[in-house]
Amino acid sequence: MSKEIINSFTDIEVELIEGAKGEFSVIYEEDPPALIYSMAEKDRLPTNNEITSLLVRIYGMDTLKTQNDKGL
């Protein structure tokens, strides 16, 4: 998941924090911080590209890497 986010955006930092057993949340740390995804609420892990799609849709993140930026 963190690799997908890092590979999709420029100027982004991903931090993995160990939580309770079975816990999976994604928090976007802007001002104010916001819960982007919670497995406790969805009762499932996110699908491929679900987090990156949420970041683009909710926050209008326009720093998506192009194919060339990804080395393709």
PDB file of N, CA, C, O and CB in Angstrom:
ATOM      1  N   MET A   1       0.822  -1.187   0.000  1.00  0.00           N
ATOM      2  CA  MET A   1       0.000   0.000   0.000  1.00  0.00           C
ATOM      3  C   MET A   1       0.866   1.250   0.000  1.00  0.00           C
ATOM      4  O   MET A   1       0.619   2.171  -0.779  1.00  0.00           O
ATOM      5  CB  MET A   1      -0.935  -0.002   1.197  1.00  0.00           C
ATOM      6  N   SER A   2       1.875   1.298   0.860  1.00  0.00           N
ATOM      7  CA  SER A   2       2.727   2.489   0.906  1.00  0.00           C
ATOM      8  C   SER A   2       3.486   2.663  -0.403  1.00  0.00           C
ATOM      9  O   SER A   2       3.686   3.788  -0.860  1.00  0.00           O
ATOM     10  CB  SER A   2       3.715   2.401   2.080  1.00  0.00           C
ATOM     11  N   LYS A   3       3.907   1.562  -1.005  1.00  0.00           N
ATOM     12  CA  LYS A   3       4.616   1.626  -2.288  1.00  0.00           C
ATOM     13  C   LYS A   3       3.714   2.209  -3.374  1.00  0.00           C
ATOM     14  O   LYS A   3       4.163   3.006  -4.197  1.00  0.00           O
ATOM     15  CB  LYS A   3       5.111   0.223  -2.704  1.00  0.00           C
ATOM     16  N   GLU A   4       2.447   1.811  -3.373  1.00  0.00           N
ATOM     17  CA  GLU A   4       1.489   2.340  -4.347  1.00  0.00           C
ATOM     18  C   GLU A   4       1.360   3.861  -4.213  1.00  0.00           C
ATOM     19  O   GLU A   4       1.341   4.570  -5.219  1.00  0.00           O
ATOM     20  CB  GLU A   4       0.111   1.671  -4.163  1.00  0.00           C
ATOM     21  N   ILE A   5       1.272   4.355  -2.997  1.00  0.00           N
ATOM     22  CA  ILE A   5       1.128   5.794  -2.759  1.00  0.00           C
ATOM     23  C   ILE A   5       2.398   6.527  -3.170  1.00  0.00           C
ATOM     24  O   ILE A   5       2.334   7.541  -3.865  1.00  0.00           O
ATOM     25  CB  ILE A   5       0.806   6.074  -1.276  1.00  0.00           C
ATOM     26  N   ILE A   6       3.536   6.026  -2.750  1.00  0.00           N
ATOM     27  CA  ILE A   6       4.817   6.661  -3.090  1.00  0.00           C
ATOM     28  C   ILE A   6       5.043   6.667  -4.597  1.00  0.00           C
ATOM     29  O   ILE A   6       5.553   7.644  -5.146  1.00  0.00           O
ATOM     30  CB  ILE A   6       5.980   5.939  -2.390  1.00  0.00           C
ATOM     31  N   ASN A   7       4.663   5.579  -5.267  1.00  0.00           N
ATOM     32  CA  ASN A   7       4.844   5.490  -6.717  1.00  0.00           C
ATOM     33  C   ASN A   7       3.846   6.339  -7.492  1.00  0.00           C
ATOM     34  O   ASN A   7       4.042   6.587  -8.682  1.00  0.00           O
ATOM     35  CB  ASN A   7       4.729   4.054  -7.159  1.00  0.00           C
ATOM     36  N   SER A   8       2.783   6.787  -6.840  1.00  0.00           N
ATOM     37  CA  SER A   8       1.743   7.541  -7.526  1.00  0.00           C
ATOM     38  C   SER A   8       1.881   9.050  -7.393  1.00  0.00           C
ATOM     39  O   SER A   8       1.407   9.787  -8.257  1.00  0.00           O
ATOM     40  CB  SER A   8       0.416   7.128  -7.012  1.00  0.00           C
ATOM     41  N   PHE A   9       2.521   9.525  -6.328  1.00  0.00           N
ATOM     42  CA  PHE A   9       2.578  10.953  -6.057  1.00  0.00           C
ATOM     43  C   PHE A   9       4.009  11.435  -5.859  1.00  0.00           C
ATOM     44  O   PHE A   9       4.883  10.678  -5.437  1.00  0.00           O
ATOM     45  CB  PHE A   9       1.748  11.284  -4.835  1.00  0.00           C
ATOM     46  N   THR A  10       4.227  12.701  -6.170  1.00  0.00           N
ATOM     47  CA  THR A  10       5.495  13.338  -5.831  1.00  0.00           C
ATOM     48  C   THR A  10       5.289  14.070  -4.508  1.00  0.00           C
ATOM     49  O   THR A  10       4.152  14.338  -4.119  1.00  0.00           O
ATOM     50  CB  THR A  10       5.979  14.322  -6.972  1.00  0.00           C
ATOM     51  N   ASP A  11       6.349  14.387  -3.835  1.00  0.00           N
ATOM     52  CA  ASP A  11       6.289  15.155  -2.589  1.00  0.00           C
ATOM     53  C   ASP A  11       5.311  14.576  -1.574  1.00  0.00           C
ATOM     54  O   ASP A  11       4.476  15.297  -1.027  1.00  0.00           O
ATOM     55  CB  ASP A  11       5.910  16.578  -2.888  1.00  0.00           C
ATOM     56  N   ILE A  12       5.414  13.286  -1.328  1.00  0.00           N
ATOM     57  CA  ILE A  12       4.546  12.651  -0.336  1.00  0.00           C
ATOM     58  C   ILE A  12       5.397  11.750   0.545  1.00  0.00           C
ATOM     59  O   ILE A  12       6.368  11.149   0.085  1.00  0.00           O
ATOM     60  CB  ILE A  12       3.398  11.839  -1.019  1.00  0.00           C
ATOM     61  N   GLU A  13       5.030  11.665   1.789  1.00  0.00           N
ATOM     62  CA  GLU A  13       5.751  10.846   2.755  1.00  0.00           C
ATOM     63  C   GLU A  13       4.764   9.844   3.341  1.00  0.00           C
ATOM     64  O   GLU A  13       3.637  10.200   3.685  1.00  0.00           O
ATOM     65  CB  GLU A  13       6.410  11.723   3.878  1.00  0.00           C
ATOM     66  N   VAL A  14       5.189   8.605   3.451  1.00  0.00           N
ATOM     67  CA  VAL A  14       4.338   7.554   4.002  1.00  0.00           C
ATOM     68  C   VAL A  14       5.025   6.987   5.237  1.00  0.00           C
ATOM     69  O   VAL A  14       6.213   6.668   5.210  1.00  0.00           O
ATOM     70  CB  VAL A  14       4.058   6.431   2.945  1.00  0.00           C
ATOM     71  N   GLU A  15       4.267   6.869   6.308  1.00  0.00           N
ATOM     72  CA  GLU A  15       4.804   6.317   7.548  1.00  0.00           C
ATOM     73  C   GLU A  15       3.915   5.152   7.981  1.00  0.00           C
ATOM     74  O   GLU A  15       2.699   5.299   8.101  1.00  0.00           O
ATOM     75  CB  GLU A  15       4.886   7.411   8.667  1.00  0.00           C
ATOM     76  N   LEU A  16       4.527   4.012   8.211  1.00  0.00           N
ATOM     77  CA  LEU A  16       3.801   2.843   8.693  1.00  0.00           C
ATOM     78  C   LEU A  16       3.944   2.770  10.203  1.00  0.00           C
ATOM     79  O   LEU A  16       5.054   2.784  10.735  1.00  0.00           O
ATOM     80  CB  LEU A  16       4.320   1.540   8.022  1.00  0.00           C
ATOM     81  N   ILE A  17       2.814   2.693  10.885  1.00  0.00           N
ATOM     82  CA  ILE A  17       2.808   2.607  12.347  1.00  0.00           C
ATOM     83  C   ILE A  17       2.069   1.343  12.737  1.00  0.00           C
ATOM     84  O   ILE A  17       0.925   1.129  12.336  1.00  0.00           O
ATOM     85  CB  ILE A  17       2.146   3.869  12.998  1.00  0.00           C
ATOM     86  N   GLU A  18       2.729   0.510  13.518  1.00  0.00           N
ATOM     87  CA  GLU A  18       2.101  -0.732  13.946  1.00  0.00           C
ATOM     88  C   GLU A  18       0.970  -0.424  14.915  1.00  0.00           C
ATOM     89  O   GLU A  18       1.139   0.319  15.882  1.00  0.00           O
ATOM     90  CB  GLU A  18       3.134  -1.676  14.597  1.00  0.00           C
ATOM     91  N   GLY A  19      -0.175  -1.007  14.636  1.00  0.00           N
ATOM     92  CA  GLY A  19      -1.339  -0.788  15.491  1.00  0.00           C
ATOM     93  C   GLY A  19      -1.781  -2.088  16.132  1.00  0.00           C
ATOM     94  O   GLY A  19      -1.031  -3.063  16.183  1.00  0.00           O
ATOM     95  N   ALA A  20      -3.000  -2.084  16.616  1.00  0.00           N
ATOM     96  CA  ALA A  20      -3.564  -3.278  17.236  1.00  0.00           C
ATOM     97  C   ALA A  20      -3.769  -4.360  16.173  1.00  0.00           C
ATOM     98  O   ALA A  20      -3.805  -4.071  14.977  1.00  0.00           O
ATOM     99  CB  ALA A  20      -4.904  -2.947  17.948  1.00  0.00           C
ATOM    100  N   LYS A  21      -3.897  -5.569  16.611  1.00  0.00           N
ATOM    101  CA  LYS A  21      -4.077  -6.694  15.698  1.00  0.00           C
ATOM    102  C   LYS A  21      -5.294  -6.468  14.810  1.00  0.00           C
ATOM    103  O   LYS A  21      -6.393  -6.216  15.304  1.00  0.00           O
ATOM    104  CB  LYS A  21      -4.223  -8.010  16.481  1.00  0.00           C
ATOM    105  N   GLY A  22      -5.092  -6.560  13.498  1.00  0.00           N
ATOM    106  CA  GLY A  22      -6.177  -6.415  12.552  1.00  0.00           C
ATOM    107  C   GLY A  22      -6.563  -4.982  12.239  1.00  0.00           C
ATOM    108  O   GLY A  22      -7.542  -4.748  11.530  1.00  0.00           O
ATOM    109  N   GLU A  23      -5.811  -4.019  12.754  1.00  0.00           N
ATOM    110  CA  GLU A  23      -6.126  -2.612  12.516  1.00  0.00           C
ATOM    111  C   GLU A  23      -5.449  -2.126  11.234  1.00  0.00           C
ATOM    112  O   GLU A  23      -4.277  -2.418  10.996  1.00  0.00           O
ATOM    113  CB  GLU A  23      -5.689  -1.747  13.718  1.00  0.00           C
ATOM    114  N   PHE A  24      -6.183  -1.390  10.420  1.00  0.00           N
ATOM    115  CA  PHE A  24      -5.610  -0.790   9.222  1.00  0.00           C
ATOM    116  C   PHE A  24      -6.334   0.520   8.952  1.00  0.00           C
ATOM    117  O   PHE A  24      -7.527   0.528   8.649  1.00  0.00           O
ATOM    118  CB  PHE A  24      -5.713  -1.752   7.997  1.00  0.00           C
ATOM    119  N   SER A  25      -5.611   1.619   9.062  1.00  0.00           N
ATOM    120  CA  SER A  25      -6.185   2.944   8.818  1.00  0.00           C
ATOM    121  C   SER A  25      -5.196   3.760   8.006  1.00  0.00           C
ATOM    122  O   SER A  25      -3.986   3.552   8.089  1.00  0.00           O
ATOM    123  CB  SER A  25      -6.534   3.667  10.154  1.00  0.00           C
ATOM    124  N   VAL A  26      -5.719   4.686   7.223  1.00  0.00           N
ATOM    125  CA  VAL A  26      -4.887   5.619   6.482  1.00  0.00           C
ATOM    126  C   VAL A  26      -5.308   7.021   6.909  1.00  0.00           C
ATOM    127  O   VAL A  26      -6.478   7.390   6.803  1.00  0.00           O
ATOM    128  CB  VAL A  26      -5.024   5.416   4.922  1.00  0.00           C
ATOM    129  N   ILE A  27      -4.342   7.794   7.391  1.00  0.00           N
ATOM    130  CA  ILE A  27      -4.604   9.152   7.862  1.00  0.00           C
ATOM    131  C   ILE A  27      -3.809  10.124   7.009  1.00  0.00           C
ATOM    132  O   ILE A  27      -2.604   9.960   6.818  1.00  0.00           O
ATOM    133  CB  ILE A  27      -4.241   9.310   9.369  1.00  0.00           C
ATOM    134  N   TYR A  28      -4.491  11.127   6.505  1.00  0.00           N
ATOM    135  CA  TYR A  28      -3.855  12.181   5.721  1.00  0.00           C
ATOM    136  C   TYR A  28      -3.551  13.315   6.681  1.00  0.00           C
ATOM    137  O   TYR A  28      -4.463  13.948   7.213  1.00  0.00           O
ATOM    138  CB  TYR A  28      -4.766  12.660   4.523  1.00  0.00           C
ATOM    139  N   GLU A  29      -2.268  13.573   6.902  1.00  0.00           N
ATOM    140  CA  GLU A  29      -1.869  14.526   7.928  1.00  0.00           C
ATOM    141  C   GLU A  29      -1.693  15.925   7.371  1.00  0.00           C
ATOM    142  O   GLU A  29      -0.572  16.405   7.200  1.00  0.00           O
ATOM    143  CB  GLU A  29      -0.591  14.077   8.584  1.00  0.00           C
ATOM    144  N   GLU A  30      -2.787  16.558   7.096  1.00  0.00           N
ATOM    145  CA  GLU A  30      -2.805  17.974   6.736  1.00  0.00           C
ATOM    146  C   GLU A  30      -3.323  18.720   7.946  1.00  0.00           C
ATOM    147  O   GLU A  30      -3.330  18.177   9.051  1.00  0.00           O
ATOM    148  CB  GLU A  30      -3.690  18.253   5.458  1.00  0.00           C
ATOM    149  N   ASP A  31      -3.747  19.932   7.762  1.00  0.00           N
ATOM    150  CA  ASP A  31      -4.291  20.700   8.867  1.00  0.00           C
ATOM    151  C   ASP A  31      -5.761  20.937   8.622  1.00  0.00           C
ATOM    152  O   ASP A  31      -6.082  21.807   7.812  1.00  0.00           O
ATOM    153  CB  ASP A  31      -3.542  22.034   9.045  1.00  0.00           C
ATOM    154  N   PRO A  32      -6.657  20.251   9.239  1.00  0.00           N
ATOM    155  CA  PRO A  32      -6.470  19.235  10.269  1.00  0.00           C
ATOM    156  C   PRO A  32      -6.276  17.844   9.658  1.00  0.00           C
ATOM    157  O   PRO A  32      -6.664  17.612   8.513  1.00  0.00           O
ATOM    158  CB  PRO A  32      -7.666  19.228  11.222  1.00  0.00           C
ATOM    159  N   PRO A  33      -5.679  16.920  10.415  1.00  0.00           N
ATOM    160  CA  PRO A  33      -5.536  15.540   9.926  1.00  0.00           C
ATOM    161  C   PRO A  33      -6.911  14.920   9.684  1.00  0.00           C
ATOM    162  O   PRO A  33      -7.896  15.282  10.329  1.00  0.00           O
ATOM    163  CB  PRO A  33      -4.730  14.680  10.937  1.00  0.00           C
ATOM    164  N   ALA A  34      -6.954  13.984   8.748  1.00  0.00           N
ATOM    165  CA  ALA A  34      -8.229  13.348   8.416  1.00  0.00           C
ATOM    166  C   ALA A  34      -8.049  11.856   8.186  1.00  0.00           C
ATOM    167  O   ALA A  34      -7.061  11.414   7.600  1.00  0.00           O
ATOM    168  CB  ALA A  34      -8.847  13.998   7.176  1.00  0.00           C
ATOM    169  N   LEU A  35      -9.007  11.105   8.653  1.00  0.00           N
ATOM    170  CA  LEU A  35      -9.030   9.674   8.422  1.00  0.00           C
ATOM    171  C   LEU A  35      -9.526   9.434   7.001  1.00  0.00           C
ATOM    172  O   LEU A  35     -10.666   9.763   6.672  1.00  0.00           O
ATOM    173  CB  LEU A  35      -9.927   8.943   9.469  1.00  0.00           C
ATOM    174  N   ILE A  36      -8.674   8.863   6.164  1.00  0.00           N
ATOM    175  CA  ILE A  36      -9.010   8.598   4.765  1.00  0.00           C
ATOM    176  C   ILE A  36      -9.684   7.238   4.618  1.00  0.00           C
ATOM    177  O   ILE A  36     -10.645   7.079   3.866  1.00  0.00           O
ATOM    178  CB  ILE A  36      -7.750   8.662   3.887  1.00  0.00           C
ATOM    179  N   TYR A  37      -9.160   6.269   5.348  1.00  0.00           N
ATOM    180  CA  TYR A  37      -9.663   4.903   5.210  1.00  0.00           C
ATOM    181  C   TYR A  37      -9.547   4.194   6.549  1.00  0.00           C
ATOM    182  O   TYR A  37      -8.535   4.318   7.239  1.00  0.00           O
ATOM    183  CB  TYR A  37      -8.887   4.127   4.108  1.00  0.00           C
ATOM    184  N   SER A  38     -10.576   3.456   6.913  1.00  0.00           N
ATOM    185  CA  SER A  38     -10.551   2.666   8.136  1.00  0.00           C
ATOM    186  C   SER A  38     -11.131   1.290   7.852  1.00  0.00           C
ATOM    187  O   SER A  38     -12.278   1.158   7.424  1.00  0.00           O
ATOM    188  CB  SER A  38     -11.335   3.372   9.272  1.00  0.00           C
ATOM    189  N   MET A  39     -10.323   0.273   8.097  1.00  0.00           N
ATOM    190  CA  MET A  39     -10.801  -1.085   7.893  1.00  0.00           C
ATOM    191  C   MET A  39     -11.928  -1.402   8.884  1.00  0.00           C
ATOM    192  O   MET A  39     -12.812  -2.203   8.579  1.00  0.00           O
ATOM    193  CB  MET A  39      -9.642  -2.095   8.045  1.00  0.00           C
ATOM    194  N   ALA A  40     -11.900  -0.779  10.063  1.00  0.00           N
ATOM    195  CA  ALA A  40     -12.958  -1.000  11.044  1.00  0.00           C
ATOM    196  C   ALA A  40     -14.311  -0.520  10.509  1.00  0.00           C
ATOM    197  O   ALA A  40     -15.344  -1.121  10.804  1.00  0.00           O
ATOM    198  CB  ALA A  40     -12.622  -0.281  12.361  1.00  0.00           C
ATOM    199  N   GLU A  41     -14.304   0.559   9.723  1.00  0.00           N
ATOM    200  CA  GLU A  41     -15.543   1.075   9.144  1.00  0.00           C
ATOM    201  C   GLU A  41     -15.973   0.281   7.912  1.00  0.00           C
ATOM    202  O   GLU A  41     -17.164   0.034   7.719  1.00  0.00           O
ATOM    203  CB  GLU A  41     -15.375   2.541   8.778  1.00  0.00           C
ATOM    204  N   LYS A  42     -15.012  -0.120   7.080  1.00  0.00           N
ATOM    205  CA  LYS A  42     -15.319  -0.801   5.807  1.00  0.00           C
ATOM    206  C   LYS A  42     -15.399  -2.317   5.950  1.00  0.00           C
ATOM    207  O   LYS A  42     -16.012  -2.993   5.124  1.00  0.00           O
ATOM    208  CB  LYS A  42     -14.268  -0.454   4.766  1.00  0.00           C
ATOM    209  N   ASP A  43     -14.780  -2.848   6.998  1.00  0.00           N
ATOM    210  CA  ASP A  43     -14.715  -4.285   7.248  1.00  0.00           C
ATOM    211  C   ASP A  43     -13.997  -5.035   6.126  1.00  0.00           C
ATOM    212  O   ASP A  43     -14.317  -6.184   5.821  1.00  0.00           O
ATOM    213  CB  ASP A  43     -16.116  -4.842   7.424  1.00  0.00           C
ATOM    214  N   ARG A  44     -13.009  -4.350   5.512  1.00  0.00           N
ATOM    215  CA  ARG A  44     -12.190  -4.967   4.462  1.00  0.00           C
ATOM    216  C   ARG A  44     -10.950  -4.105   4.258  1.00  0.00           C
ATOM    217  O   ARG A  44     -10.906  -2.944   4.667  1.00  0.00           O
ATOM    218  CB  ARG A  44     -12.996  -5.124   3.119  1.00  0.00           C
ATOM    219  N   LEU A  45      -9.945  -4.697   3.616  1.00  0.00           N
ATOM    220  CA  LEU A  45      -8.774  -3.922   3.221  1.00  0.00           C
ATOM    221  C   LEU A  45      -9.106  -3.140   1.955  1.00  0.00           C
ATOM    222  O   LEU A  45     -10.000  -3.536   1.207  1.00  0.00           O
ATOM    223  CB  LEU A  45      -7.536  -4.846   2.997  1.00  0.00           C
ATOM    224  N   PRO A  46      -8.406  -2.039   1.702  1.00  0.00           N
ATOM    225  CA  PRO A  46      -8.680  -1.275   0.480  1.00  0.00           C
ATOM    226  C   PRO A  46      -8.273  -2.052  -0.764  1.00  0.00           C
ATOM    227  O   PRO A  46      -7.354  -2.870  -0.730  1.00  0.00           O
ATOM    228  CB  PRO A  46      -7.950   0.067   0.516  1.00  0.00           C
ATOM    229  N   THR A  47      -8.965  -1.784  -1.850  1.00  0.00           N
ATOM    230  CA  THR A  47      -8.642  -2.412  -3.122  1.00  0.00           C
ATOM    231  C   THR A  47      -7.457  -1.682  -3.756  1.00  0.00           C
ATOM    232  O   THR A  47      -7.041  -0.628  -3.276  1.00  0.00           O
ATOM    233  CB  THR A  47      -9.872  -2.404  -4.073  1.00  0.00           C
ATOM    234  N   ASN A  48      -6.915  -2.252  -4.841  1.00  0.00           N
ATOM    235  CA  ASN A  48      -5.828  -1.595  -5.563  1.00  0.00           C
ATOM    236  C   ASN A  48      -6.265  -0.200  -5.985  1.00  0.00           C
ATOM    237  O   ASN A  48      -7.377  -0.018  -6.481  1.00  0.00           O
ATOM    238  CB  ASN A  48      -5.400  -2.428  -6.795  1.00  0.00           C
ATOM    239  N   ASN A  49      -5.405   0.772  -5.793  1.00  0.00           N
ATOM    240  CA  ASN A  49      -5.624   2.171  -6.175  1.00  0.00           C
ATOM    241  C   ASN A  49      -6.740   2.878  -5.416  1.00  0.00           C
ATOM    242  O   ASN A  49      -7.035   4.033  -5.721  1.00  0.00           O
ATOM    243  CB  ASN A  49      -5.920   2.239  -7.622  1.00  0.00           C
ATOM    244  N   GLU A  50      -7.363   2.236  -4.451  1.00  0.00           N
ATOM    245  CA  GLU A  50      -8.460   2.883  -3.723  1.00  0.00           C
ATOM    246  C   GLU A  50      -7.973   4.092  -2.919  1.00  0.00           C
ATOM    247  O   GLU A  50      -8.630   5.133  -2.919  1.00  0.00           O
ATOM    248  CB  GLU A  50      -9.137   1.877  -2.787  1.00  0.00           C
ATOM    249  N   ILE A  51      -6.845   3.970  -2.243  1.00  0.00           N
ATOM    250  CA  ILE A  51      -6.330   5.075  -1.434  1.00  0.00           C
ATOM    251  C   ILE A  51      -5.862   6.221  -2.323  1.00  0.00           C
ATOM    252  O   ILE A  51      -6.164   7.382  -2.049  1.00  0.00           O
ATOM    253  CB  ILE A  51      -5.178   4.596  -0.535  1.00  0.00           C
ATOM    254  N   THR A  52      -5.133   5.906  -3.378  1.00  0.00           N
ATOM    255  CA  THR A  52      -4.674   6.979  -4.268  1.00  0.00           C
ATOM    256  C   THR A  52      -5.869   7.679  -4.923  1.00  0.00           C
ATOM    257  O   THR A  52      -5.845   8.897  -5.097  1.00  0.00           O
ATOM    258  CB  THR A  52      -3.720   6.416  -5.355  1.00  0.00           C
ATOM    259  N   SER A  53      -6.896   6.939  -5.281  1.00  0.00           N
ATOM    260  CA  SER A  53      -8.100   7.544  -5.857  1.00  0.00           C
ATOM    261  C   SER A  53      -8.787   8.462  -4.854  1.00  0.00           C
ATOM    262  O   SER A  53      -9.264   9.534  -5.225  1.00  0.00           O
ATOM    263  CB  SER A  53      -9.076   6.457  -6.325  1.00  0.00           C
ATOM    264  N   LEU A  54      -8.842   8.061  -3.600  1.00  0.00           N
ATOM    265  CA  LEU A  54      -9.440   8.898  -2.563  1.00  0.00           C
ATOM    266  C   LEU A  54      -8.641  10.186  -2.372  1.00  0.00           C
ATOM    267  O   LEU A  54      -9.219  11.262  -2.223  1.00  0.00           O
ATOM    268  CB  LEU A  54      -9.527   8.127  -1.239  1.00  0.00           C
ATOM    269  N   LEU A  55      -7.327  10.074  -2.377  1.00  0.00           N
ATOM    270  CA  LEU A  55      -6.489  11.264  -2.216  1.00  0.00           C
ATOM    271  C   LEU A  55      -6.705  12.258  -3.350  1.00  0.00           C
ATOM    272  O   LEU A  55      -6.747  13.468  -3.123  1.00  0.00           O
ATOM    273  CB  LEU A  55      -5.018  10.868  -2.147  1.00  0.00           C
ATOM    274  N   VAL A  56      -6.839  11.753  -4.553  1.00  0.00           N
ATOM    275  CA  VAL A  56      -7.079  12.629  -5.702  1.00  0.00           C
ATOM    276  C   VAL A  56      -8.475  13.242  -5.620  1.00  0.00           C
ATOM    277  O   VAL A  56      -8.640  14.449  -5.801  1.00  0.00           O
ATOM    278  CB  VAL A  56      -6.913  11.849  -7.027  1.00  0.00           C
ATOM    279  N   ARG A  57      -9.476  12.410  -5.347  1.00  0.00           N
ATOM    280  CA  ARG A  57     -10.857  12.881  -5.345  1.00  0.00           C
ATOM    281  C   ARG A  57     -11.151  13.836  -4.186  1.00  0.00           C
ATOM    282  O   ARG A  57     -11.761  14.885  -4.394  1.00  0.00           O
ATOM    283  CB  ARG A  57     -11.800  11.701  -5.282  1.00  0.00           C
ATOM    284  N   ILE A  58     -10.730  13.490  -2.985  1.00  0.00           N
ATOM    285  CA  ILE A  58     -11.069  14.295  -1.804  1.00  0.00           C
ATOM    286  C   ILE A  58     -10.190  15.531  -1.683  1.00  0.00           C
ATOM    287  O   ILE A  58     -10.678  16.619  -1.374  1.00  0.00           O
ATOM    288  CB  ILE A  58     -10.943  13.455  -0.542  1.00  0.00           C
ATOM    289  N   TYR A  59      -8.893  15.364  -1.926  1.00  0.00           N
ATOM    290  CA  TYR A  59      -7.959  16.460  -1.685  1.00  0.00           C
ATOM    291  C   TYR A  59      -7.446  17.110  -2.962  1.00  0.00           C
ATOM    292  O   TYR A  59      -6.656  18.053  -2.909  1.00  0.00           O
ATOM    293  CB  TYR A  59      -6.800  15.965  -0.885  1.00  0.00           C
ATOM    294  N   GLY A  60      -7.893  16.609  -4.102  1.00  0.00           N
ATOM    295  CA  GLY A  60      -7.478  17.204  -5.360  1.00  0.00           C
ATOM    296  C   GLY A  60      -5.980  17.172  -5.558  1.00  0.00           C
ATOM    297  O   GLY A  60      -5.409  18.063  -6.187  1.00  0.00           O
ATOM    298  N   MET A  61      -5.347  16.151  -5.026  1.00  0.00           N
ATOM    299  CA  MET A  61      -3.898  16.056  -5.152  1.00  0.00           C
ATOM    300  C   MET A  61      -3.532  16.010  -6.624  1.00  0.00           C
ATOM    301  O   MET A  61      -3.859  15.056  -7.330  1.00  0.00           O
ATOM    302  CB  MET A  61      -3.351  14.811  -4.410  1.00  0.00           C
ATOM    303  N   ASP A  62      -2.854  17.043  -7.074  1.00  0.00           N
ATOM    304  CA  ASP A  62      -2.503  17.146  -8.486  1.00  0.00           C
ATOM    305  C   ASP A  62      -1.037  16.834  -8.729  1.00  0.00           C
ATOM    306  O   ASP A  62      -0.489  17.160  -9.782  1.00  0.00           O
ATOM    307  CB  ASP A  62      -2.825  18.530  -9.005  1.00  0.00           C
ATOM    308  N   THR A  63      -0.415  16.208  -7.762  1.00  0.00           N
ATOM    309  CA  THR A  63       1.003  15.876  -7.894  1.00  0.00           C
ATOM    310  C   THR A  63       1.189  14.423  -8.307  1.00  0.00           C
ATOM    311  O   THR A  63       2.174  13.783  -7.936  1.00  0.00           O
ATOM    312  CB  THR A  63       1.740  16.148  -6.582  1.00  0.00           C
ATOM    313  N   LEU A  64       0.234  13.906  -9.077  1.00  0.00           N
ATOM    314  CA  LEU A  64       0.374  12.545  -9.584  1.00  0.00           C
ATOM    315  C   LEU A  64       1.604  12.450 -10.469  1.00  0.00           C
ATOM    316  O   LEU A  64       1.862  13.333 -11.287  1.00  0.00           O
ATOM    317  CB  LEU A  64      -0.886  12.114 -10.361  1.00  0.00           C
ATOM    318  N   LYS A  65       2.348  11.392 -10.303  1.00  0.00           N
ATOM    319  CA  LYS A  65       3.499  11.163 -11.168  1.00  0.00           C
ATOM    320  C   LYS A  65       3.010  10.733 -12.539  1.00  0.00           C
ATOM    321  O   LYS A  65       2.026  10.002 -12.654  1.00  0.00           O
ATOM    322  CB  LYS A  65       4.451  10.099 -10.564  1.00  0.00           C
ATOM    323  N   THR A  66       3.688  11.182 -13.563  1.00  0.00           N
ATOM    324  CA  THR A  66       3.373  10.732 -14.912  1.00  0.00           C
ATOM    325  C   THR A  66       4.097   9.403 -15.150  1.00  0.00           C
ATOM    326  O   THR A  66       4.934   8.990 -14.347  1.00  0.00           O
ATOM    327  CB  THR A  66       3.783  11.808 -15.983  1.00  0.00           C
ATOM    328  N   GLN A  67       3.776   8.761 -16.226  1.00  0.00           N
ATOM    329  CA  GLN A  67       4.464   7.506 -16.568  1.00  0.00           C
ATOM    330  C   GLN A  67       5.962   7.732 -16.647  1.00  0.00           C
ATOM    331  O   GLN A  67       6.737   6.872 -16.229  1.00  0.00           O
ATOM    332  CB  GLN A  67       3.942   6.939 -17.906  1.00  0.00           C
ATOM    333  N   ASN A  68       6.385   8.879 -17.178  1.00  0.00           N
ATOM    334  CA  ASN A  68       7.808   9.191 -17.311  1.00  0.00           C
ATOM    335  C   ASN A  68       8.465   9.356 -15.936  1.00  0.00           C
ATOM    336  O   ASN A  68       9.600   8.924 -15.735  1.00  0.00           O
ATOM    337  CB  ASN A  68       7.998  10.470 -18.147  1.00  0.00           C
ATOM    338  N   ASP A  69       7.744   9.987 -14.978  1.00  0.00           N
ATOM    339  CA  ASP A  69       8.280  10.157 -13.630  1.00  0.00           C
ATOM    340  C   ASP A  69       8.506   8.814 -12.949  1.00  0.00           C
ATOM    341  O   ASP A  69       9.388   8.676 -12.102  1.00  0.00           O
ATOM    342  CB  ASP A  69       7.340  11.015 -12.791  1.00  0.00           C
ATOM    343  N   LYS A  70       7.692   7.816 -13.333  1.00  0.00           N
ATOM    344  CA  LYS A  70       7.792   6.486 -12.733  1.00  0.00           C
ATOM    345  C   LYS A  70       8.896   5.655 -13.379  1.00  0.00           C
ATOM    346  O   LYS A  70       9.142   4.520 -12.970  1.00  0.00           O
ATOM    347  CB  LYS A  70       6.461   5.756 -12.851  1.00  0.00           C
ATOM    348  N   GLY A  71       9.558   6.218 -14.383  1.00  0.00           N
ATOM    349  CA  GLY A  71      10.635   5.499 -15.047  1.00  0.00           C
ATOM    350  C   GLY A  71      10.138   4.515 -16.081  1.00  0.00           C
ATOM    351  O   GLY A  71      10.834   3.555 -16.411  1.00  0.00           O
ATOM    352  N   LEU A  72       8.943   4.742 -16.597  1.00  0.00           N
ATOM    353  CA  LEU A  72       8.385   3.824 -17.600  1.00  0.00           C
ATOM    354  C   LEU A  72       8.600   4.361 -18.983  1.00  0.00           C
ATOM    355  O   LEU A  72       8.199   3.728 -19.960  1.00  0.00           O
ATOM    356  CB  LEU A  72       6.899   3.587 -17.362  1.00  0.00           C
TER     357      LEU A  72
END
